[in-house]
């Protein structure tokens, strides 16, 4: 019984490591998605502001 448990230990450690990496990936993905959505909001607001300007108005370049 003890030998069987020792043979399963590396597999268990590997599974736990993979689970931890998946959580890290998921949290990084969620954080990146939030940043992208925030940037999209800023771009949308800027585009809406530009759309309201008069057609012949001077455009500032950055």
C-alpha positions as CSV (number, residue, x, y, z in Angstrom):
1,X,0.0,0.0,0.0
2,X,2.8,2.4,0.9
3,X,4.7,1.7,-2.4
4,X,1.5,2.4,-4.4
5,X,1.1,5.8,-2.6
6,X,4.7,6.6,-3.3
7,X,4.3,5.8,-7.0
8,X,1.2,8.1,-7.1
9,X,3.0,11.0,-5.4
10,X,4.8,12.4,-8.5
11,X,1.5,12.3,-10.5
12,X,-0.3,14.1,-7.7
13,X,2.5,16.8,-7.5
14,X,2.3,17.2,-11.3
15,X,-1.5,17.6,-11.2
16,X,-1.3,20.2,-8.5
17,X,1.4,22.1,-10.4
18,X,-0.8,22.1,-13.6
19,X,-3.8,23.3,-11.6
20,X,-1.8,26.2,-10.1
21,X,-0.5,27.2,-13.5
22,X,-4.0,27.1,-14.9
23,X,-5.2,29.4,-12.1
24,X,-2.3,31.8,-12.9
25,X,-3.1,31.8,-16.6
26,X,-6.8,32.4,-15.9
27,X,-6.1,35.3,-13.5
28,X,-3.7,36.9,-16.0
29,X,-6.2,36.4,-18.8
30,X,-8.9,38.1,-16.8
31,X,-6.6,41.0,-15.9
32,X,-5.6,41.5,-19.5
33,X,-9.2,41.3,-20.6
34,X,-10.1,44.1,-18.2
35,X,-7.2,46.3,-19.5
36,X,-8.4,45.7,-23.1
37,X,-12.0,46.6,-22.2
38,X,-10.8,49.8,-20.5
39,X,-8.7,50.7,-23.6
40,X,-11.6,50.0,-25.9
41,X,-13.8,52.3,-23.8
42,X,-11.3,55.1,-24.1
43,X,-11.0,54.6,-27.8
44,X,-14.8,54.5,-28.2
45,X,-15.1,57.7,-26.2
46,X,-12.4,59.4,-28.3
47,X,-14.0,58.3,-31.5
48,X,-17.4,59.6,-30.4
49,X,-15.8,62.9,-29.5
50,X,-14.2,63.1,-32.9
51,X,-17.4,62.2,-34.6
52,X,-19.1,65.2,-33.0
53,X,-16.6,67.7,-34.3
54,X,-17.3,69.7,-37.4
55,X,-16.0,68.3,-40.6
56,X,-13.6,71.2,-41.3
57,X,-12.2,71.6,-37.8
58,X,-8.5,71.5,-37.2
59,X,-7.3,68.1,-36.0
60,X,-4.5,68.0,-33.3
61,X,-1.9,65.4,-33.9
62,X,-0.1,63.7,-31.0
